[in-house]
Amino acid sequence: MKKAGVADLPLHHGRVPSWLAQRMSRLGEAIVEAIVLDYGTSEVLRRLSDPFWFQAFGCVLGMDWHSSGITTSVMGALKRALNHRSHELGLYVCGGRGKHSRATPRELLEVANRTGLDGTALVHASKLSAKIDNTAIQDGFQLYLHNFVVSNTGEWAVVQQGMNDATALARRYHWHSAQLESFVSDPHTAVMGHNQGDIINVVAKDAAPTRQGVLDLTTEKPDYLVREVQRLIMPRHHEVRPKDVNLKRLGSVLAVAQDSELRDFESVLMLPGVGPRTLQSLVLVSEVIHGTPSRFEDPARFAFAHGGKDGNPFPVPTHVFDETIAQLKDSLAKARLERSEKKAAIDSLTGSAQRLEHQFKPTGNLNDLIEEERKNSWKYGGRTINGFEKAPKKSSGDQLKISFD
């Protein structure tokens, strides 16, 4: 397993309100089902082990775009949504935060009893991955969340997170069994965390001499220093800034959604009654389902699907969120009945946006776009942890203009 990158995750405290948690579960379930339908359970596990995709996934579900809470809330939403359909989707989500993480071994044994998988091996993998990230890698972060996701074939992924109170940062660790050659030689697909200089890592490939004869990693005295690679660094600022977003990619999404002359006409015909704002969200959801790894280098862009509960970049448009869920679930239901035209239309949306990228030159301002979303938020049932947005006394109703050369 190779490290894919590191990133800051500022520690944010607080709870996800029930109105958002329920929507996160419903949309998360639909997105995972779409991935399973088109690519299989193995692809879901691969994506969960990709920190860039995971961050984009959390953003499109309406969570705060950069905070540590995205990990807890996304995995909690998936556990609620997927486990009651495990027999259909072939995926089981175990563990969680705090006391729920300690229940992982029992939950894995229950899964093994239902599926015939080797429960002892799964429990061993769970415990050892936690031991490595909590003890063998001495980077100042104490684990507080551990989720183990296993398929009915025995393939698994681990998403776990630690916190460092002194720096107010979190670090997320990703594992994937399909790429695992050894638990004690570069086992991670990715480690997300701020570069704080030299850290101690006895599971680095070059640290083999320190591991000889060691059966229990917690008894090893680490003595190998490595410098983490910087790739994805989530900033501390709450607002979404232009430097956080690929404006060319975001602009093409808005063009597909708002400019009738530039839409993929055939695709839009298959989505009757879908307005421009819902279409904007569906384009970004489509990319989360079908985008390639390079498409998730700017996860903040996906916050422009459903905003964030703290109002950044704008309040969660609950009406749009509900319509997005309804459209995606309807397309999946029809696909199961071999009436896949609507699903094909949603699938093609991300391709439409990507084709426009080649000619698109953004002329608008990101702050203007955010202000426009906030101004119109009340129309879409905009909501934050502080309540619903109220209609202004006067509203011009002007639309943001997007121009092409």
C-alpha positions as CSV (number, residue, x, y, z in Angstrom):
1,M,0.0,0.0,0.0
2,K,1.4,3.4,-1.0
3,K,0.7,6.8,0.6
4,A,-1.3,9.0,-1.7
5,G,-1.1,12.2,0.1
6,V,-1.5,14.2,3.3
7,A,-3.8,17.1,4.3
8,D,-4.9,19.4,7.1
9,L,-8.3,18.7,8.6
10,P,-9.1,21.5,11.1
11,L,-10.8,20.2,14.2
12,H,-14.4,21.3,14.3
13,H,-16.8,20.4,17.1
14,G,-20.6,20.1,17.2
15,R,-23.2,17.7,15.9
16,V,-24.8,17.3,12.5
17,P,-28.5,18.3,12.7
18,S,-31.0,15.5,12.0
19,W,-32.5,17.3,9.0
20,L,-29.0,17.1,7.3
21,A,-28.0,13.7,8.6
22,Q,-31.1,12.1,7.1
23,R,-30.4,13.7,3.7
24,M,-26.8,12.7,3.8
25,S,-27.8,9.0,4.4
26,R,-30.3,9.0,1.6
27,L,-28.0,10.7,-1.0
28,G,-25.0,8.7,0.2
29,E,-27.0,5.4,-0.2
30,A,-28.0,6.4,-3.7
31,I,-24.5,7.4,-4.8
32,V,-23.0,4.1,-3.5
33,E,-25.8,2.1,-5.1
34,A,-25.0,3.8,-8.5
35,I,-21.3,3.0,-8.1
36,V,-22.1,-0.6,-7.2
37,L,-24.5,-1.0,-10.2
38,D,-22.0,0.4,-12.7
39,Y,-18.6,-0.6,-11.2
40,G,-19.1,-3.1,-8.4
41,T,-18.4,-3.2,-4.7
42,S,-14.7,-3.2,-5.1
43,E,-14.8,0.2,-6.7
44,V,-16.7,1.6,-3.7
45,L,-13.9,0.4,-1.4
46,R,-11.3,1.8,-3.7
47,R,-12.9,5.2,-3.6
48,L,-13.3,5.2,0.2
49,S,-9.6,4.6,0.4
50,D,-9.0,7.7,-1.8
51,P,-8.8,10.8,0.4
52,F,-9.5,13.2,-2.5
53,W,-12.7,11.4,-3.6
54,F,-13.8,11.0,0.1
55,Q,-13.5,14.7,0.7
56,A,-15.5,15.5,-2.5
57,F,-18.1,12.9,-1.5
58,G,-18.5,14.6,1.9
59,C,-18.9,18.0,0.2
60,V,-21.6,16.9,-2.1
61,L,-23.5,15.5,0.9
62,G,-23.7,19.0,2.4
63,M,-21.0,18.7,5.1
64,D,-18.6,21.5,6.0
65,W,-16.2,21.4,3.1
66,H,-12.9,21.2,4.9
67,S,-13.4,20.2,8.6
68,S,-12.6,17.1,10.5
69,G,-16.3,16.5,11.0
70,I,-16.7,15.4,7.4
71,T,-15.2,12.0,8.3
72,T,-17.4,11.2,11.2
73,S,-20.6,12.4,9.5
74,V,-20.0,10.7,6.2
75,M,-19.1,7.3,7.7
76,G,-22.1,7.6,10.1
77,A,-24.4,8.3,7.2
78,L,-23.1,5.4,5.2
79,K,-23.4,3.0,8.2
80,R,-27.1,4.0,8.7
81,A,-27.8,3.8,5.0
82,L,-26.0,0.8,3.8
83,N,-26.3,-1.8,6.5
84,H,-30.0,-2.4,6.1
85,R,-29.3,-3.2,2.4
86,S,-26.1,-5.1,2.9
87,H,-27.7,-8.3,1.4
88,E,-28.4,-6.3,-1.8
89,L,-25.3,-4.1,-2.1
90,G,-22.8,-6.5,-0.6
91,L,-21.2,-3.9,1.8
92,Y,-21.1,-3.8,5.6
93,V,-20.0,-0.8,7.6
94,C,-18.6,-1.5,11.0
95,G,-17.2,0.7,13.8
96,G,-17.5,4.4,14.2
97,R,-16.5,7.1,16.7
98,G,-15.5,6.5,20.3
99,K,-17.4,3.6,21.9
100,H,-18.6,2.6,18.4
101,S,-15.1,2.0,17.3
102,R,-14.6,-0.5,20.1
103,A,-17.6,-2.5,18.9
104,T,-15.9,-3.2,15.5
105,P,-14.6,-6.7,16.4
106,R,-18.1,-7.8,17.6
107,E,-19.7,-6.3,14.5
108,L,-17.2,-8.0,12.2
109,L,-17.8,-11.4,13.8
110,E,-21.6,-10.9,13.2
111,V,-20.9,-10.1,9.5
112,A,-18.7,-13.2,9.3
113,N,-21.5,-15.3,10.7
114,R,-23.9,-14.1,8.1
115,T,-21.6,-14.2,5.1
116,G,-19.2,-17.1,5.9
117,L,-16.2,-14.8,5.8
118,D,-13.2,-15.4,8.1
119,G,-14.2,-13.2,11.0
120,T,-10.9,-13.8,12.9
121,A,-8.9,-12.5,10.0
122,L,-11.1,-9.5,9.6
123,V,-10.9,-8.6,13.4
124,H,-7.1,-9.0,13.2
125,A,-7.0,-6.6,10.2
126,S,-9.1,-4.1,12.1
127,K,-7.1,-4.2,15.3
128,L,-3.7,-4.1,13.5
129,S,-4.6,-1.2,11.3
130,A,-5.6,0.8,14.4
131,K,-2.5,-0.2,16.3
132,I,-0.3,0.9,13.4
133,D,-1.9,4.3,13.0
134,N,-2.2,4.9,16.8
135,T,1.1,3.5,18.0
136,A,3.6,2.5,15.3
137,I,3.2,5.9,13.5
138,Q,4.0,8.4,16.2
139,D,2.8,11.6,14.6
140,G,1.0,13.2,17.6
141,F,-2.5,12.1,16.6
142,Q,-4.6,10.0,18.9
143,L,-7.2,7.8,17.1
144,Y,-10.8,8.5,18.0
145,L,-12.6,7.1,14.9
146,H,-12.3,3.7,13.3
147,N,-14.6,2.4,10.5
148,F,-14.1,-0.9,8.8
149,V,-16.0,-1.5,5.6
150,V,-16.1,-5.0,4.2
151,S,-17.7,-6.6,1.1
152,N,-19.3,-9.9,0.8
153,T,-16.2,-11.2,-1.0
154,G,-13.9,-10.3,2.0
155,E,-12.3,-7.2,0.5
156,W,-12.2,-4.3,2.9
157,A,-11.3,-0.6,3.4
158,V,-10.5,1.2,6.7
159,V,-11.2,4.9,7.3
160,Q,-9.9,6.1,10.6
161,Q,-9.0,9.5,12.1
162,G,-6.9,10.9,14.9
163,M,-6.8,14.3,16.6
164,N,-4.0,16.5,17.9
165,D,-5.5,18.9,20.5
166,A,-2.3,20.9,20.7
167,T,-2.5,21.9,17.0
168,A,-6.3,21.7,16.6
169,L,-5.8,19.4,13.6
170,A,-7.1,16.0,12.6
171,R,-5.5,13.4,10.5
172,R,-7.3,10.8,8.5
173,Y,-5.8,7.4,7.5
174,H,-7.0,5.2,4.6
175,W,-6.5,1.5,4.0
176,H,-7.5,-0.8,1.2
177,S,-7.0,-4.6,1.3
178,A,-6.8,-5.0,-2.4
179,Q,-3.5,-3.1,-2.4
180,L,-2.2,-4.5,0.8
181,E,1.0,-6.6,0.5
182,S,2.1,-6.3,4.1
183,F,0.7,-4.7,7.2
184,V,4.2,-3.7,8.2
185,S,5.6,-2.2,5.0
186,D,4.0,0.9,3.6
187,P,0.4,-0.3,4.3
188,H,-1.6,2.9,3.6
189,T,-3.3,4.1,0.4
190,A,-3.2,7.5,2.0
191,V,-2.5,9.5,5.1
192,M,-4.2,12.9,5.4
193,G,-2.7,15.4,7.8
194,H,-0.7,18.6,8.1
195,N,3.0,18.3,7.4
196,Q,4.5,19.0,10.8
197,G,8.1,18.0,10.0
198,D,9.7,14.7,10.8
199,I,7.5,11.9,12.2
200,I,8.2,8.4,13.4
201,N,6.9,5.7,11.1
202,V,8.1,2.1,11.6
203,V,5.8,0.7,8.9
204,A,7.7,2.6,6.1
205,K,9.1,0.2,3.6
206,D,12.7,1.2,4.4
207,A,12.2,0.6,8.1
208,A,12.3,-3.2,7.8
209,P,15.4,-3.6,10.1
210,T,13.4,-2.2,13.0
211,R,10.6,-4.7,12.5
212,Q,12.6,-7.9,12.4
213,G,11.2,-10.5,14.7
214,V,8.4,-8.2,15.9
215,L,5.0,-9.9,16.2
216,D,3.3,-7.2,18.2
217,L,3.9,-3.7,16.8
218,T,3.1,-2.0,20.1
219,T,6.3,-3.4,21.7
220,E,8.5,-2.0,19.0
221,K,10.5,1.1,19.7
222,P,10.3,3.2,16.5
223,D,13.5,4.7,15.4
224,Y,12.9,5.6,11.7
225,L,12.2,9.1,10.6
226,V,10.4,10.0,7.4
227,R,9.1,13.2,6.0
228,E,5.4,13.1,4.9
229,V,4.6,14.2,1.3
230,Q,2.3,17.2,1.0
231,R,-0.4,16.9,-1.6
232,L,-3.9,17.9,-0.3
233,I,-3.8,20.5,2.5
234,M,-7.2,21.6,3.7
235,P,-7.1,25.2,4.9
236,R,-8.3,26.5,8.3
237,H,-10.4,29.3,6.8
238,H,-14.1,28.6,6.8
239,E,-15.1,30.5,3.6
240,V,-14.5,29.0,0.2
241,R,-11.9,31.1,-1.7
242,P,-11.1,31.2,-5.4
243,K,-7.8,29.4,-4.8
244,D,-9.7,26.5,-3.3
245,V,-11.7,25.8,-6.5
246,N,-10.9,25.0,-10.1
247,L,-13.0,27.8,-11.7
248,K,-12.8,26.3,-15.2
249,R,-14.4,23.1,-14.0
250,L,-17.0,24.8,-11.8
251,G,-17.9,27.2,-14.6
252,S,-18.6,24.4,-17.0
253,V,-20.9,22.8,-14.4
254,L,-22.9,26.1,-14.2
255,A,-23.0,26.4,-17.9
256,V,-24.5,22.9,-18.3
257,A,-27.1,23.8,-15.7
258,Q,-28.0,27.4,-16.6
259,D,-27.4,27.9,-20.3
260,S,-30.1,26.1,-22.3
261,E,-28.1,26.5,-25.6
262,L,-25.1,24.7,-24.1
263,R,-26.8,21.8,-22.5
264,D,-26.6,18.3,-23.7
265,F,-30.2,18.5,-25.2
266,E,-30.8,14.7,-25.2
267,S,-29.8,14.3,-21.6
268,V,-32.0,17.2,-20.4
269,L,-35.0,15.8,-22.3
270,M,-34.7,12.7,-20.1
271,L,-35.0,14.8,-17.0
272,P,-38.3,16.5,-17.3
273,G,-39.2,19.0,-14.6
274,V,-35.6,19.5,-13.4
275,G,-34.8,23.1,-13.0
276,P,-31.3,24.7,-13.5
277,R,-30.4,24.7,-9.8
278,T,-31.2,21.0,-9.3
279,L,-29.4,20.3,-12.6
280,Q,-26.3,22.0,-11.1
281,S,-26.4,19.6,-8.2
282,L,-27.0,16.6,-10.4
283,V,-24.0,17.4,-12.6
284,L,-21.7,17.4,-9.5
285,V,-23.3,14.2,-8.1
286,S,-22.8,12.6,-11.5
287,E,-19.1,13.4,-11.3
288,V,-18.8,11.9,-7.8
289,I,-20.2,8.7,-9.3
290,H,-18.3,8.6,-12.5
291,G,-15.3,10.9,-12.2
292,T,-11.8,9.7,-12.5
293,P,-9.3,10.3,-9.6
294,S,-7.8,13.5,-11.2
295,R,-11.3,15.1,-11.0
296,F,-11.2,15.4,-7.2
297,E,-8.1,17.5,-6.7
298,D,-10.3,20.5,-5.7
299,P,-12.9,18.9,-3.4
300,A,-14.3,22.4,-2.4
301,R,-15.9,22.6,-5.8
302,F,-18.3,19.9,-4.8
303,A,-19.7,22.1,-2.0
304,F,-21.5,24.0,-4.8
305,A,-23.9,21.1,-5.0
306,H,-25.5,21.4,-1.6
307,G,-23.6,24.1,0.3
308,G,-22.8,23.4,4.0
309,K,-24.6,23.3,7.3
310,D,-22.5,26.3,8.6
311,G,-23.5,28.4,5.6
312,N,-20.2,28.0,3.7
313,P,-20.1,28.5,0.9
314,F,-23.9,29.0,1.3
315,P,-26.8,27.5,3.2
316,V,-27.9,23.9,2.4
317,P,-30.7,24.3,-0.3
318,T,-33.0,21.6,1.2
319,H,-35.5,21.7,-1.6
320,V,-32.7,21.2,-4.2
321,F,-31.2,18.5,-2.0
322,D,-34.5,16.6,-1.8
323,E,-35.1,16.9,-5.6
324,T,-31.5,15.6,-6.3
325,I,-32.1,12.6,-4.1
326,A,-35.5,11.9,-5.7
327,Q,-34.2,12.2,-9.2
328,L,-31.2,9.9,-8.5
329,K,-33.3,7.3,-6.6
330,D,-35.9,7.3,-9.4
331,S,-33.2,6.7,-12.0
332,L,-31.9,3.8,-10.0
333,A,-35.3,2.3,-9.5
334,K,-36.0,2.4,-13.2
335,A,-32.6,1.0,-14.0
336,R,-33.4,-2.0,-11.8
337,L,-36.4,-2.5,-14.0
338,E,-34.2,-2.3,-17.1
339,R,-35.6,1.2,-18.0
340,S,-32.2,2.9,-17.8
341,E,-32.8,6.0,-20.0
342,K,-33.1,8.4,-17.0
343,K,-30.0,6.9,-15.3
344,A,-28.1,7.2,-18.6
345,A,-29.1,10.9,-18.7
346,I,-27.8,11.6,-15.2
347,D,-24.6,9.5,-15.9
348,S,-23.9,11.7,-19.0
349,L,-24.1,15.0,-17.2
350,T,-20.5,15.0,-16.0
351,G,-19.4,14.2,-19.5
352,S,-21.3,17.2,-20.8
353,A,-19.6,19.5,-18.3
354,Q,-16.2,18.0,-19.1
355,R,-16.6,18.6,-22.8
356,L,-17.4,22.2,-22.1
357,E,-14.3,22.7,-20.1
358,H,-12.1,22.8,-23.2
359,Q,-13.7,26.0,-24.4
360,F,-14.8,27.6,-21.2
361,K,-13.2,30.7,-19.9
362,P,-14.7,31.9,-16.7
363,T,-15.5,35.6,-16.7
364,G,-17.5,35.7,-13.4
365,N,-16.2,36.1,-9.9
366,L,-16.5,33.2,-7.4
367,N,-17.5,35.6,-4.6
368,D,-20.3,36.9,-6.9
369,L,-21.5,33.3,-7.4
370,I,-21.5,32.6,-3.7
371,E,-23.4,35.9,-3.0
372,E,-25.9,35.0,-5.7
373,E,-26.5,31.6,-4.1
374,R,-26.9,33.1,-0.7
375,K,-29.2,35.8,-2.0
376,N,-31.5,33.2,-3.5
377,S,-31.0,30.6,-0.7
378,W,-34.5,31.3,0.8
379,K,-36.1,30.2,-2.5
380,Y,-34.5,26.8,-2.3
381,G,-35.3,26.1,1.4
382,G,-31.8,27.3,2.5
383,R,-31.0,26.0,5.9
384,T,-28.0,26.1,8.3
385,I,-27.5,25.1,11.9
386,N,-29.1,28.4,12.8
387,G,-32.4,27.7,11.0
388,F,-34.0,28.6,7.6
389,E,-33.0,31.5,5.5
390,K,-35.6,34.3,5.3
391,A,-36.7,36.1,2.1
392,P,-35.2,39.6,1.8
393,K,-37.5,42.5,1.7
394,K,-36.6,43.1,-1.9
395,S,-35.1,40.6,-4.4
396,S,-34.1,41.5,-7.9
397,G,-34.1,37.9,-9.0
398,D,-31.2,38.6,-11.3
399,Q,-29.3,35.5,-12.5
400,L,-25.6,35.2,-12.6
401,K,-24.4,35.5,-16.2
402,I,-21.9,33.1,-17.7
403,S,-20.2,34.0,-20.9
404,F,-18.1,32.0,-23.4
405,D,-15.5,33.0,-25.9
